[in-house]
C-alpha cells in the first residue's frame, strides 16, 4: 500500500546513505518528499533528491509559501523518517525548536516518527543527547539505536548510521502496524535470542542445527518499530544487523546462557527464539579427528547443556514476561504445554518442523499457548507479521498500567 513519507535528512556525512533509503521507499511504491536541512544540502544537492524521489525538494519555509509547507508536510504525512538525525536535530526536536522546514515538519506531524541518529560516539553518549533521546522516546518517537562501526575519519565506535535497508525495515514495520498504532513498547527493555548454537567437536567440526535466526531477527525488528530498547543475542547468524538493536554475538550454548542471563536482569520481556543445542561433546579434541585405518567411526560422548529458558523462568522477577519456543516433530501441542510448565514461561510459540518447514523460510505458522491455557493459532504469514502478533500478547501481559523506564 502506498504511503506519503517525509524523508528528513540531517547535515552529517551519512547523508549520502539516505539516497539508498530513498530508493527503497520509492521502489516500494511510496510517495516521498525529501526535506533536507541546509547543512545536508552541503553533502548531497537538491537535484539528486529530486531525481531519486520524482518530487520537488522541500528546502525551506519560504519556498512555495502559498502551500504552507511548514504545516502541510507534517499534517499530510503517513510517516516521517529522519536519517541521519544529527545531535543538533535531536536537541531541536526534544526542545520543540522550529527554525527550519524540517523541524517545523516534526512539530506538525501527527503520524509515526522514526529518527535514525548518526554522530560520533562522544556526542551520542553526552548527557545532553542521552536526555534528549529519553525525552523523545517518552513522547512516542521511535529513536533507533545507532550502529557500531567506522565513523568519520579513523574513529570507530557507536554512532554509525544503521544500514539503509534495516532502517527501511523499521519503517516498513511501522507502516504495517498502521498510522494510528501506538509505539506500545516505548520505555520497555526487551531481550531477543536468535540463531542456533554450535558445540565444537574439534577445530573444524561442530554439533549444531538448521536455525537461520530469521524469526528471532523478525522479533527484534518488530520490537524496535514498537519503540522498545532491544538487546539481540545472535548465535551463528548470517543476516544483516537489524537497525536499532544492541547486538551481542555468541557461538556456544554456554555463551548464549551467559549473555542472556546478564541481559535479562533489566529486561521487561525475554523472547527465547534461538535454538540452543541440547547436547555438547564431553571433550573437545584439540586436533582434527582423523579416520582410522579400520574404518570405524569414533565414539563421541555427549553431555547435556544447561536449560537456559528454565533457568530464566526460575530467576525472573515479578512482572517480567518470558516467551519460549518449541520446535516439535510430533504431538506438538502436548509437548508444548509440558515445556511451558517446565520452563515457567508465560507464552510458548510452537513450530512444527521438518524438511522445508520453518528453518530458513521467510514465512512461519505457529501455535501460541498462554500459561492461562488459551491457545492462539497463527496461520502461515511473514515472520515479522507473526512476531507482531506475539508481541501483541506480550504487551497485554506487560500491562498498560505498569511503570515504564524510558532511558538509553
Secondary structure, DSSP 8 states (H G I E B T S, - for coil): ---EEEEEE-SSGGGGGHHHHHHHHHHTT-EEEEEE-TTHHHHS-HHHHHHHHSS-----TTTTGGG-HHHHHHHH-SEEEEEEE-HHHHHHHHHT---SHHHHHHHH--SEEEEEE---HHHHHSHHHHHHHHHHHHTT-EEE--EEEE-STT-EEEEE---HHHHHHHHHHHHHT-TT---TTTT-EEEEEEEB--EEEETTEEE-----SHHHHHHHHHHHHTT-EEEEEEES--S---TTEEEEEE-SHHHHHHHHHHHHTT-SEEEE-SB--SEEESS--SS-----TT-------EEE---HHHHHHHH--TT-EEEEEEEESSSHHHHHHHHHHHHT-SEEEEEE-BTTBSTT-SEEEEEEEETTS-EEEEEEEEHHHHHHHHHHHHHHHH-TTS------
